[in-house]
Amino acid sequence: MASGEIWGTADRGSSNPSVDAWEGHLPDDKPGVEFYTDAIPTPGQPPGWARWLGGRGVRIEGDWAKIAATIAKTRFRS
């Protein structure tokens, strides 16, 4: 939350780091992070899914893709 960023690494079988997220609000019964960003998702993703690859507001640093975001809610399993 302090960084104001969401980070992601490469998906299994890929060498391109990305930030991946389900679209919509974080359900009350699920752990995760709800966030908002002005970064434009990479086109061509399945319905309900967002992925940010390099470009369009995505910064690649080493093995990490990073987007600026406002964190609205966090919930973690204990």
N, C-alpha and C positions, 0 to 999 in steps of 0.2 A: 504494500500500500504506500509506503514511504517513497518509493521510486516513481510512482505515477505511471508505471509501465506494466504490460503483460508480456511475458517471455515464453518462447517455445523452442523446442529442438526439432530435428528432423524426425518425421514419422518413420516407422519401421519400413525398410526397403527403399528409403529415399536418402539422398545426400543433401537435400535442400531444407534448411531450417525453416519452420513456419510456426505461426501462432494459430491454433485451431480452437473453435468454440461452437457450442450449440447456440442458436439464436433464441432470443426471448429471455424472460425472467427466470431466475434461479428458483426452482420449486421449493416449497417449505420443507419437504422431506428429503432433500438431496444436499450433499456436501458440494462445495465449489465456490466459484467467484463470479459475481455478476458485475459487469463493467460496461462502460460506454466509451466509444472511441470515434474520432473523426477519420481514422485511417480507412481507406476504401478496401474492402475484401477483394481477393483475387476472384475474377469471374469464373463461372463454370462449375461451382460446387453443388453438391446435392441439396435439395430443399431442406431448410432448417439448419444448415451447417455453414459456418464461415471459416475461411482460411485466408491468412495473410502471408504471402511470400514476399520476397524482396521487391522494393519499389512501393509506390502508393502510400507513403508514410511509414513504411517498414524499414527498420534499421537492422542490418545484419552485422553482428559482432562475433567473430569466431564461429562457434557452433550454435549460436543463439539468434533467433529472430525476435525483435522487440518492437512493440507499438506503444505509443502514448495512450493512456486510458485513465478514466475516472472510475475508481472502484466504488460501487454502490453497496455491495453486500458481500460478506464472506461467511462461510460456514464450513467447519471441519469436523470430521468424526473424532470422537475422543476415545 
